[in-house]
């Protein structure tokens, strides 16, 4: 089974990762394997960075950013991605599930659907931020977009209310 999990810095995305590892992949491994063969599962951990704007609109003419500002921003994004992947890969390793980390650049909702199709995944997993109707209408919803545009089943994992109240992400049990 190939599963793609969308990750960002949010607690909700790590809750989704741990939920899938514990409730979807771990049961598949334990029920479908015997002593002589192990069913191969692969998790694609995907983090999408937004593209950089090379210009800003102050209260006057257009100002273009310098190369050093762009490089600094890219470096910061790489560090954030590395931190996300280190944490996620540890969770996968603890559960003995093979994982591959992919950092992409673009509009997250579109990139997730494209990568899911390219990798021919069996399941796309996204967390839910719990936006209300108005915020979702103005900001857009990655999970809503993926649900309607992905060419594979989409699992939206909604975190419990306690998680939204600054509690730590529950850790999985091996």
N, C-alpha and C positions, 0 to 999 in steps of 0.2 A: 504494500500500500504506500503510495506517495502522497504526503500531506504537506501543504504549504501553509505556514503560519506567518501572518503579518505582525511585525513587531515595531514598537516605537518606545519612547521613554515612559509611557504611562503604566500605571499599576494594572490597568485593565488588560493590556496586551500580555503581560506576564501571567496574569491570572488565566487568560485564555490558553497560553502555552502549557501551563501546569495542569489545567483541567483536561486538555486534550491528551497530554502524556499519561495522565492517571486514568482517564475514563474512556478513551477511545483506543489509543495505541497499546497500552499495557494489557487490557483485556484481549485484544486481537492476538497479541504475542502469546499469552498464556493459553488461549483456547485453540489456536490453530497450529501449534507446533507439537512435534513429538520428539522423541529422543534422537532420531536420525536427521531430521531436517528442521531448519528454522526459516520461517517466512521472513523475507527481507522487507523491512519497513525503512522508509527514508523520509526525513523531515527536512523541508526547505525552510530555513529561517530567513525571512525577507524584511529588510529595512529599507525604506525609500526616503531619500533625501530630496527636499525640494530644490529645484534649480535656482541658481543665483541670478539676481537681476543685476545687470552691469550698469544700471543707471538709477538715479533717484530723482524725485520731483520735489525740490524744496520750493519755497515761495518765490520762485524766479525761474531762470532757465534750467534746462536739464543738466544734471551733474553726473558725470560718469565716475564709477568707482575705480580706484587704482588696482593694479595687479597685486600689490601686497595685501590689500584689503580682501580681494577675492581669495588669494592663497590662504590667508588667515582664517577666513570663513570655511573654506574646504577642509583645512586641517582640523578645525573645531568639529565639523561634521564627522570626519573620520574617527576622531577620538570618541565621540558619542556612539557611533556605530560599533566601534571596538568594545566599548563597555557593555552595550546591549548584547552583543554576540557572546562575549565572555560569560555573562550571566546565563544566557539561554543555552549555550553549548554545555555548560556545567549541568543544567537540569536534564538535558538529553543524555549526557554521559552517565549521570547517576541512574537513569532509567534504562541504560544500555540500548539506546535507540540511536541509530546512525543519523547524523544531521549534517547539513551543508548550509553555510551562511552565504547570503547574497545581498550585497549592497547595490541599490539601484538609484538612479536619479530621474526625477520627473514628478508628475502629478500622481500622488500615491494611489488613488482609486483606479486610474487608467493603467498604471504600471503593474499593479497587482493582478489585474485581469489578464494583461498581456503575458506576464511571466507564468501565470497558472496555465495558460494555453500552451506556451512554448514548452514547458516542462511536463505537460500532460499529467497534471496531478489528479488524484482521485478525490481530493477534498481541499478546499480553501477555507482556512480558519481566520476569522477577524474578531477582534474584541469590540465591545460596544462602549462608547463613552457615556451613554445615557442622555443624549441631547434631547431637549424638549422639541415640540413641533416647530416653534419659531426659530430656535437656534439651528435646527437641522435644515430648515428652509433657506436660511441666510448663509450658513456656513457650509452646507452640504454634508453628506454622510458617506464616508468611505464604505461602511458596511452595506448601506442601502444601494449604493452604486454597484458594488460587487455582486450583491444578491441578484440584481437585474441584468448584469452584463457578463458575468463570468460564464465560461462554457463547462463548468463542473459544479458539483454540489458545493454550497457555501454554508458553513456553520458559523453562526454569530454567537459568541459566548458573552453573555451579560454578567458582569461581576455582581456579587451580592452588595446590598446597600452599605454594609459595614465597611467594605473596601473603599467606598467613596468618601468615608469619614476618616481618612488618613490612617487607616490601619495598614499593617504590612501585608504583602502578598503572601497567601498561604503557600508553604512549601509542600511539594509532593512527597509521597512516601514510596520508597523503593521496594 
